[in-house]
Every structure is written in structure tokens, then in C-alpha cells.
Amino acid sequence: MSRTIIGSLARIADFEKVPYDINMIEHSQWGNGDYVLGEITGPANELYTIETCTGEMLPVHAGDEVIGALGRRAGTLQGVGDYLSVKNGHLDTLTNAGLFGAYTSLSKLLSNPISLSYRGHVMRHGRKVQMSDFAVRSKTRKFTVPTILIIGTSMSAGKTVTGTLACKILADCGLKVTGTKLTGAGRYRDILSFQRAGASEIYDFVDAGLPSTILPEDEFRAAIRPLLSLIDEHQPDVMVAEAGASPLEPYNGAAIMDELGDAIRCVILAAFDPYAVVGVQQAFGLTPDLVTGLATSTTAAIALVDKLTGIQGINVLDPASFPAFRDLLAEKLDMELH
């Protein structure tokens, strides 16, 4: 018996409470952030799981139906795809959150992604239901919350691990912490880890009505500003913000840094290797305050980061490094952390 599963990109919506229709529409009428229903096809493998609205990873099978959202992804290590490339109603899951499109480039190291057949758009009163219908609303105001910004040299470089530890250290010191992921491709797990570490509130670009942040810069800024304004209204002591992917990838990393502006107190770069730190410095003209990630896995790696860049490196997986990390955060935030 088939099931209808709601992917985590629809956690901002009300599909479990308010009725909706499913109707097919012409591909030319599809748009970024449209909610659609797909029926799972193809032989299952280890990738056949969907992230639900609670963050649970639910195994799925052929015949199950999934509500997700159309969007784009440009993952350096996994795959590239978008909804514009969909042909004959064949959908791929670009992320397990229910980001739907068609892959145009896929790593040969991965199993085939979840394959679905387009069954139609989620409709109400004859119009498409879109993520933007449920986006946060707030009067625009200057963002002033002291922010720890974590960027990376690529996906899977260690950004979320770094942000999780930052949330824990700051929350354990009695601060009201907001955890955010402001660019990337939709998944719920990253900010949930911030919440489990002690962040009192968590948000990401999904709350701004975006399936990913690959979209024109002016549209991204218009969507993200109400979210930043809402966070500022709540006045946390500090925000720990992860920018998914790297500032040089097409996820509007440079735009979010500009939007945060003077509120940024500390920039942490999670890097794959020491030479990638040099690459970000040269390509983006950015000197971070700290390097973490795989580039700091050993003392030899940390020494090479220092030799190449003169930047401090900390292995955030090593409990012995926690005091040094706390001291750096205290210095950059100009706060006493005990």
C-alpha cells in the first residue's frame, strides 16, 4: 500500500491540516519552489530515504508518493541538477529533503538517487502552492545581532560540525543563541544539530521560502531580508550562521556576507585541506579568523595551515581544543565566556 510522505522542504507548509488538490500542469509553467507530488520508481538502494518534517530519515519504496519542491542544486562532491532539466516527467531527488529536479551531472561514487514520476502540482483554488506562500514575514530592519559566520571551501568540509560546537559553547555559557543556515540546498538536519547543541531558535532559507539559494541575487536578497529582520526582532545574544557550500559557488554566499555586514564578528573557514584555505584567500580575497574542518585533522595539517596562511587552525573534533575555541569566540564577540 502506497504512502504519501511530506519531505522536510514542506515543513513550513500546512499540508497535514489543510486539503489540497494534485493537478498536472505544463512544464513551461513550472517554477522554483513549486510544491509537487512525485511517485517513487526504480530499484531501491541506500539512498532511498526521505527526510521528513521532523528531520527523521524515512526509508521509501517504489509506489510511495512524496511531496517536495522544485529547485536547483550545484553540489561539488555529489551532483548538479535543476527542475528546468526535467524531461518526460522524470524527477530525481536532488536532496533527501524533497528537492526535486533532474540531475545533469552526478558523481560516479554515488548510487543512483531516488527516481520519481511527476504526478502533479499541489494546487489550491486553481493555483500552484509554492514555498513562498509560507515564507516568514517581517518589517525590514537593520540586522544587528553579533554573528559567527561559518563558510567552507566546499560542501562536506566540516561547517555544521563547527557550528554545532559553537552553539554548544555559547549556550553553555548562558547566551541566547540562534542557529541558522543561510545558503545552500535544503536539508533540515544541519540546523537541527544546532538546536540539539543548545540554540534556542533555529532557522534556514527554507523559512524564507527557498528550496535552495541558487537563484538570482536580487531574488535571494529579497527573500532572506525578512528572515534576518525576524531574527533581529527576537534579539538573541549571538547568531551562529552557516553558509552552505563555499562563497565561490552559485549559492549567493557573497550576497549573504554583504547582508550581514557589520554584524559579522568572526569568520570561520571549514576547509578540506590546507591548500584550499589558500585558494579561498586568493579567489575570494578573504582572510578568515579561524580554520577548522578536515584541514585541521592532525597537528601536521594545522602546522601547514599556519605555514601557508598564518591563520590559526583548530580541530573542533578534539575536546582538548574546546578551551581555545571558546577563547577565540570570546575575543571576537568581546564577551566574557565562562
N, C-alpha and C positions, 0 to 999 in steps of 0.2 A: 504494500500500500504506500503510495507516494505521500510525501510531506511537503509543506510549504515552510521554508526556513527563511528567516529575515536576517540578512547579513548586517554586520555592525555599521556599515555606512548608513543604514536606515535607523540607527539608534536615536536620531534626533526626530524621527517621524512618529506618526500615531497609527501605524497600520494594524496594530493589535487591538485598537479601540474603535476606529472609525472605518466603515466599509469603503471599498474601492472596487473599481472595475479593471479588467485587463483587456486591452484592445491593441491589435497590431496597427502600426502606422508606418508610412513610407520612410525609408532610410534617410531621405533628404530632410525629413522633419525631426530627426534625432538631434539631441543637444547634450552638451556637457552637464552632468549632474541629473539627468533624467532618471527616474526610478523605473526599472523594467523587471519583468519576470522571465527567468530562463529555466528550462528543464534540463537536468544533468543527463549527459550522454557519455558514451565511451567507457572503456575499461578503467576501473578504479586503480589508484596507486597511493603511495604515501602522501601525496599532495591533495588527495580528495578529502579535505576538511574545510569547513566554513566557519569563520569567526562570527559568533552570534552577537546580539546587542549587549550581552553581559560580558563579553570577552572570551566565552567558552569556545574551544575548538571542537566542532561537532563533525564527526565522520559522516560523509554523504555518499549516496549511491545513485546509479542510473535510475531515472524516473522521479527522483526528488526534484522539487521546484525551489528556486532561490530568488528572493527579491534583492537586487543590488542596484548599482548606479553606473551609468555610462561615464567613462572618463579616460584619462591618459596616464601612461607610466613610461619612465625612461630609466630603468634600473641598470646600473653599470655592471653588476655581477649576475643578474638573473635574466631580465628581459625588457623589451621595449614594445609598446603597443598602444593602440587607441581605438576609440569607438568608430572613428571615421573609416578605419580599415576593415570593418566587419563586412563580410560577403555572404550572401545566401542565408542570413540569419544565424550563422555560426559564431558563438561567443566563446571567449576564453576568460577565465578569472585572472586578471592582472595582479590582484592581491586576494588573499583569502577573506578579506573583509566584504567581498562582493563588489569589487571594482571590475567592471565588465568592459571588454573591448576585444580586439583581435591582436595577437602577437605578430609583429613584423620581424622581430629578432629575439631569439631565445637561446640561452646558454645550453650548450650540449652536455653540461654537467648535471642538468636537472631532468627529472622525469617530466612527462607531458603534464601540462596544467589541467585543471578541471575544464572540461568541454561542456558547453550548454547549447541548447537550441532556443532561439528567441521565441517567446510565446506572446509577448506584447508589452506595452507600456502600462504602468499603473496610471489610471485615469480617475478623475472625479469631475462630474458636471461637464463632461465633454472636453476637458483639458488635461494636459500632462501634469502629473505630480512630480515636482522637482525638489532637489535638496535645498535650493534657495528658499522654498516656501517655508522652511522650518529654521532658517538661519537666525542667530541671535540678533536682537535689535537694541541699539543703544545710541544715545546722542553722542556725536563725535566730541571728544575732548582730548587734550594733550596727554600722552602716555608718560607717566612719571614714576612708575614702580621700579625700584632698583632691580636690575636684571642680570642674571648669569646666563650668557648665551653660549650654547654648545653647538659647534659646527663640526663637519667631518671632511676628510679627504675623499670619501665615497660612502656608499651605503655599507652597513655592517662593519663600521670601523671602531665602534665602541661608544657611540654618543649616548645611547639610552642607559648603558651601564654607568657612565659618568654622571648623567643627570639624576639617576636613581640615588647614587651615593650622595650627591649634592643635596637632594631633597631630604635625605635621612639626616645628614649632619646638621643642616639648618633647622629642621623640625625638632630634632633632639635638643637643640639649643633654645627652644621655646619660641621660635619665629613662626609666624603665619606664612606658609609657603604656598604659592600657586605653581603648579606644574603644567607646562604647555608643550605642544609640538606644533610649530607654526608653518612649516613647509614639509613637503614630502608626498607620499602616496598613502591613501587611507589604510590604517590599521589602528585598532583600539589598544593593543597590548602595551605599547610604549608608555602612554600616559597612565594606564592602569598601574604600571610598575612604579610610577611617581606617586600615585595615591597610596599604594601599599607601603611606600617608604616614608610616608608622613605628610605629603602635600594635602592641604585641607580642601583645595579645589583643583580640578584638572580640566583642561580644555585643549582642543586642537582645531585645525582648519575645517574639520567636518562640522563643528559647531558654527562655523561661518558659512556653511552651505556648500563646501567644496569637496569633491571626491579625491582630488589631488591638487597640487598647486602648480601644475603645468597648464597655464592659461596666460593670456596677455597681461602684462604687468599692471595696466590701469584697472583691469577687472579684479586682479588679485588684491590690489591696494584697497579698492572699494569694498571688497568682501571682508578683508581682515581688520579694517579700522573699527567697525562696530564691536568686534570681539575684544580688541585691545582696550577700547573705551569701557566695555563692561568690566573687564578685569581691573582697570584703574578705578572704577567706581567702588569696587569692593575693597580697595586699598590693602592688599596684602603687604607684609613686610618686605618680601622679596619674591621675584618670579624666576624660576628655573625654566629656561626655554630651549628646547631642542629644535634645530633647523635640520630637517631631514636631508639626506644626501650631502652634497658639497655646494659651496657658494658658486661654483663654476658650472653646475648642472642646471637644466632648464626648469628649476622649481621655484624661482623667484627668491633665492637666498639673499642676493644683494638688496632686493627691494625690502625684505623684512628687516635687514640690518638698518636700512635707512629709516623705516617706520619706527623702529625702537629708538633710534637716535641716541641722545644723551642719557637715556635711561640705562644703557648698557654699561655695567660696571666692570665686567670681566668677560673675556672671550676665551673659551677653552676649545682647543682643536683636538678632536679624536682622529688619530691618523693610523693608517695601515702599516707604514714603515717610516723610518726617519727621513728618507729621501722625498716622501710625499709631503712632508712638512715644508721642505724647501720649495717644492712645486707650488703649494698654495701661497707661500710668501711671494714668490716671483710672479705667479699668474694673477693673483688677486690683490697683491700689494698689501697684505695683511700680516701683522705680527701678533700672534695670539699671546695671551698672558701665561698659558699653560698648555702642555701637550699631554694627552692621555691616549688610551686605546692600545692596539696591537703594537704600535711603535714604541711602547714603554714596557713590553712584556718581561724584559730582563735588564739587569744593570748595564750590560753591554749596549743594549738598544738605547737606554736612557743616556748613556755617555755619548753615543753617536749623535743623538738629537742635540745635545749640548754642543758638541764639536761642530756640527753643521750649521746650527742656528743660534746658539747661545740662549735658547729658551729652556726653561725648567720643564722636566718631564716627571710625571708621577704615575706609577702603576696602581690604578684605583682598585685592582683586584687583590692587592696585598694589604691586609689590615694594618701592617706596620706603617703604611703611608698615610693613614687617615688623619693623624695629627697635622702633618704637613699640608694636606689638602684643606683641612679646617683653617689653618693659619693663613693660607693664601686667600680663601674666601673672606675671612675676617678683614684682611688687609684691603682687598678690593671693594668690599662693601662698607668699609670704615665703621665696623661694628665690633663689639667685644662678643666673642662666641665661646661659651663655656659648656 
